[in-house]
Amino acid sequence: MAKNLDVVLLADFYGEMLTENQRKFIEYYYNDDLSLAEIAQNEGITRQGVRDAVKRAENQLFDMEKKLGFAARTRRINEALEKILESTEVINNYNMNVSLSREVNDAVVEIKSVVDSLTE
């Protein structure tokens, strides 16, 4: 079974909505890099049982993302924040090399501070 690493991100967003066993199996399979057979042996169930639980959990995670879109929205927000930071650098460089406005400098510092607070 090929691992889809998007599952790790989706589990961060929606993992609490899975059953305890699904969460545990996703954790073992994706984060601890255990094979289905290793998880089955550790949990005292069949490999097929583990595979079914992992597949059900993956499907639920993708379904939740399709309906709610939190991971995609977060990705878009992070990309926008990166563009904002790039623009503040352009503004700051222009200000330092051309106009030396204290107001512009203060605004750039404030924008960077706000972006930093949103990405912590």
Secondary structure, 3 states (H helix, E strand, C coil): CCCCCHHHHHHHHHHHHCCHHHHHHHHHHHHCCCCHHHHHHHHCCCHHHHHHHHHHHHHHHHHHHHHHCHHHHHHHHHHHHHHHHHHHHHHHHHHHHHHCCHHHHHHHHHHHHHHHHHHC
